[in-house]
Amino acid sequence: METETFRNVERLKQLRVEHRDLDQVIARLVMDPNVDQLMLKRLKKRKLMLKDMITQLESARIPDLNA
């Protein structure tokens, strides 16, 4: 159980770093009037997917108080 918890914590850290990096890339690209809109849309979709994964892992770490 502890190994799984450790893996989840490490995965959460990785996802947060990737999410932050994507946020910075997207912020820079938005400033470029010649940016490829399809690429920007894909990056934003990836960022949203990462956020969902982060939320899911975070909620899995919260103990069920009703149990």
Secondary structure, DSSP 8 states (H G I E B T S, - for coil): -HHHHHHHHHHHHHHHHHHHHHHHHHHHHHT-TT--HHHHHHHHHHHHHHHHHHHHHHHHHS--TT-
